[in-house]
Amino acid sequence: MPQVTEEAAKRAEEIKNEANEHFKKQQYERAIELYTAAIELDDNTAIYYGNRSLAYLRTECFGYALEDASKALELDKSYIKGYYRRASAYMSLGKFKLALKDYETVTKTRPNDRDARLKFQECQKVVKMIMFQKAIAVEENTKTVAQSIDLRSMVIEDDYEGPRLEEGMVTENFMLELMEHYKAQKKLHRRYAYKILLDIKKQLMKLPTLVDVPIPDGAKFTVCGDIHGQFYDLMNIFKLNGLPSTTNPYLFNGDFVDRGSFSVECIYVLFGFKLLYPDHFFMSRGNHESVTMNQMYGFQGEVKAKYTAQMAELFTEVYNWLPLAHCLNNRVLVMHGGLFSTDDVTLDDIRKTERNRQPPETGIMCELLWSDPMPGKGRAPSKRGVGIQFGSDITWNFLEKNNLEYIIRSHEVKSEGYEVTHGGNCITVFSAPNYCDSMGNRGAFITMTGGDLKPKFTTYEAVPHPPVKPMAYANSILSLFS
């Protein structure tokens, strides 16, 4: 290991302290740049990697966070925060057994550390729950959650004053009442909530994995990115761009829930419009429409708090049937994440992909939900630890092979709410402004008209919301991120 001069070590420490100040201000990208500069001066200090690992966790670069935490422990096996950081990354990647090993190491090293013991026990619960769920899944003739729901047993109380389905159907009037009901922080009756989930599951099951969307010449079409439980910002989109209708169609491109603490309200409004306008309202699955993400980042906890654990399980069944991609006029492909680890993927391969499952760690489904574009060319391991990063040549080759003009994806926070890269061939749209009440970004949506399909961008700031913090319902083990 090369020696670090006293001058370099001193300067590295100064830069680390400066990075810490940016971290405190939630300026994570700048903090990462400075931690990296400190490491370039002194690559023998575990805390620099540990601090950068935490910054990567905050920016959801779980793969990079894992690498840095492991490097910190390689340099100093007694660096306790390194085990916490690595366990955090493992948890975020759904690798709960590996996380459990790191927590176990901490509890053995510090047997009297109450915080370490609590995190170990919480992680143990998650591992046991996953093993139980897997055991149930392999049992033959297991009823689905949907099959076990008895709507007739759910009595609507006389004092219920909320919106009501008309003859069991979602109507325009119901949707208008529902949105006002939610703005007033009131709850939809559980009978109607379950009915919507049962109906949307039936509808989604009939759809292909890749949905072809025709847009007539001159007709308007809107694409929105991540919403992440920011209900009041979702309402602002409709205020700016008009409510969904047969003449104002929308595509919401995944990550409807988690992090924001109004995810239940968001998903019921979106599912309601999907039922009302099945041929003019579209929804793609995101990486957060999955059990692992929902267990960690708040949606499961929110559903349990507002309804029941059974409903959380029903949501999982429904999410499994969300389409993975949409193709607009056979010319624009829209998916949540991005492109693929091989050059031979066609639209037909996407169509043939089995989606009624939890996202795998590799393959077409995984990459549609998790991949990200990068500057330059070629492919690189994902900063998230799942999926890949793909360069401009990968995008161009995919478009050429499939006779497409460009792709739209979401999945990443952008300061202006959108970003055009790869020579205009790859567009990112992110619709949750001031993400997690901390990032300071604008939100955006894309409008286009059938015919030229030229994207136009509308950006907007966050609007006020009731005093419920993001991640209010998240798994308590995520306190280790702080």
Buried (B, 14 or more C-beta within 10 A) or exposed (E): EEEBEEEBBEBBBEBBEBBBEBBEEEBBEBBBBBBBBBBEBBBBBBBBBBBBBBBBBBBBBBBBBBBBBBBBBEBBEEBBBBBBBBBBBBBBBBBBEBBBBBBBBBBEEEEEBEEBBBBBEBBBEBEEEBEEEEEEEEEEEEEEBBEEBEEEEBEEEEEBEBBBBEEEEBBEEBBEBBBEBBEEEEBBBBBBBBBBBBBBBEBBEEBBBBBEBEBEEEBBBBBBBBBBBBBBBBBBBBEEBEBBBEEBBBBBBBBBBBBBBBBBBBBBBBBBBBBBBBEBBBBBBBBBBBBBBBBBBBBBBBBBEBBBEBBBBBBBBBBBBBBBBBBBBBBBBBBBBBBBBEEEBEBEBBBEBEBEEBBEEEBBBBBBBBBBBBEEEEBEEBBBBBBBBBBBBBBBEBBEEBEBBBBBBBBBBBEEBBBBBBEEBBBBBBBBBBBBBEBBBBBBBBBBBBEEBEBEBBBBEBBEBEEEEBBBBBBEBBEBBE
